[in-house]
Amino acid sequence: DPTNEPATVTNELINFGFEYVWHCHLLGHEENDMMRPIIIGVAPKPATGLTATPGLATTTVLNWNDNSLNETAFIVQRATAAGGPWTDIATVPGTADPSGKGPVSYTSTGTTGTTYYYQVIANNLVGYTQTYTLPVVGYPHPSFDSAPTAPVSAITP
């Protein structure tokens, strides 16, 4: 890893976004590992059509439309006031729909009779994200977020 601790790397599908290597014609730079990759990530298109419907017991069912081709997850946020402060309550994996138009849903649990406001942010996490045991710190992985959806509210039954 970047701190020179040994790290076991396993083969898995990794979102590297758009990865490029700084180009140089000096052979000494290549031989001495002075050519570094640069990762360029793109924020996904925002989700749309967020709805919140009271469900069974103390649940609220959230539904929204995936409008992006490159999201890795959706961050679901909740607040007790329309203007926030917002708290992350869940991370929902991105859809595998190649058209980027797949419907997505999540069921939130809350306190009976409480009005909650919800918003969803599409996220594109780029890089090798495997977690390691200490003292290894792992590798950097930038995160790119879309704008949040317009907040919606629901009263938990």
C-alpha positions in Angstrom: 0.0 0.0 0.0 1.1 3.7 -0.1 2.7 3.3 3.4 4.9 0.4 2.3 2.9 -2.2 4.3 2.4 -5.5 2.6 -1.1 -5.9 1.3 -2.7 -9.0 -0.2 -4.6 -8.1 -3.4 -7.3 -10.4 -4.7 -8.8 -10.4 -8.2 -12.2 -8.8 -8.4 -14.1 -6.4 -10.6 -13.0 -2.9 -9.9 -14.4 0.4 -11.1 -11.3 2.4 -12.2 -13.4 5.1 -13.9 -11.1 6.5 -16.6 -7.5 5.7 -15.7 -4.6 7.2 -17.5 -0.8 7.2 -17.1 1.2 10.3 -17.3 3.2 10.0 -20.5 6.9 10.6 -20.6 9.6 9.6 -23.1 12.4 9.4 -20.5 13.2 5.8 -19.9 14.6 6.5 -16.4 11.2 7.8 -15.3 9.6 4.5 -16.3 12.3 2.3 -14.8 12.2 4.2 -11.4 8.4 4.0 -11.2 8.0 7.8 -11.7 5.1 7.4 -14.2 2.0 7.5 -12.0 -1.6 6.7 -13.0 -4.3 9.3 -12.6 -7.9 8.4 -12.1 -10.6 10.6 -13.6 -14.1 10.0 -12.2 -17.4 11.4 -13.4 -20.3 12.2 -11.2 -23.4 10.2 -12.1 -26.6 11.7 -13.4 -28.9 12.4 -10.5 -31.8 10.0 -9.7 -35.3 11.3 -10.3 -38.8 10.5 -9.3 -38.2 9.9 -5.6 -41.4 8.9 -3.9 -42.0 7.9 -0.2 -45.0 5.7 0.6 -45.9 4.6 4.1 -45.5 0.9 4.4 -46.3 -1.7 7.0 -45.7 -1.2 10.7 -43.0 1.5 11.0 -41.7 1.4 7.4 -41.6 3.8 4.5 -41.0 2.5 1.0 -38.8 4.7 -1.2 -38.8 4.4 -5.0 -36.7 6.3 -7.5 -35.4 6.1 -11.1 -31.8 5.4 -11.9 -30.8 7.8 -14.7 -27.1 7.1 -14.7 -24.8 4.5 -16.4 -21.9 4.9 -14.0 -23.3 4.9 -10.4 -21.8 2.3 -8.1 -24.4 3.0 -5.3 -27.2 5.3 -4.1 -26.9 7.0 -0.8 -30.2 7.3 1.0 -30.4 10.3 3.4 -33.1 11.2 5.9 -33.9 14.3 8.0 -36.7 15.4 10.3 -36.9 18.8 8.7 -37.1 19.7 5.0 -33.8 21.6 5.0 -31.9 19.0 6.9 -29.5 18.2 8.5 -29.3 15.0 6.5 -28.1 11.7 7.8 -27.0 8.8 5.6 -29.3 5.9 6.5 -28.4 3.4 3.7 -26.2 2.6 0.8 -28.1 0.8 -2.0 -26.0 -0.9 -4.7 -26.3 0.6 -8.2 -28.4 -1.1 -10.7 -27.0 -3.4 -13.4 -29.4 -2.0 -16.0 -27.2 -1.0 -19.0 -29.8 1.6 -20.1 -29.3 3.5 -16.8 -33.1 3.7 -16.4 -33.8 1.0 -13.9 -36.2 1.5 -11.0 -34.7 1.3 -7.5 -36.3 0.9 -4.1 -35.4 0.9 -0.4 -37.5 0.3 2.7 -36.7 2.6 5.6 -37.7 1.9 9.2 -38.6 4.8 11.6 -40.5 5.9 14.6 -44.3 5.7 14.5 -46.0 9.0 13.7 -42.7 10.8 12.8 -42.5 12.8 9.6 -39.3 12.1 7.8 -37.8 13.8 4.7 -35.8 11.7 2.3 -33.4 12.4 -0.6 -31.2 10.1 -2.7 -27.7 10.8 -4.1 -26.2 8.7 -6.9 -22.5 7.9 -6.1 -19.6 6.7 -8.3 -16.8 5.2 -6.1 -13.7 4.8 -8.2 -10.6 2.7 -7.3 -9.6 -0.4 -5.4 -11.9 -0.4 -2.3 -10.9 -3.6 -0.6 -10.5 -3.1 3.2 -7.4 -4.4 5.0 -6.4 -5.2 8.5 -4.3 -2.6 10.3 -1.6 -1.3 9.9 -2.3 -1.4 6.2 -4.3 1.6 5.1 -5.3 0.5 1.6 -5.5 2.5 -1.6 -7.1 5.9 -2.3 -10.5 5.8 -3.9 -12.1 9.0 -4.9 -15.9 9.3 -4.7 -18.0 11.4 -7.1 -21.6 12.3 -6.1 -24.6 13.6 -8.1 -26.8 16.3 -6.9 -29.5 15.1 -4.5 -33.0 14.4 -5.5 -35.7 16.8 -4.5 -36.6 15.9 -0.9 -39.9 14.1 -0.3 -41.7 13.5 3.0 -43.7 10.7 4.6 -45.2 10.1 8.0 -44.1 6.7 9.4 -47.2 4.7 10.3 
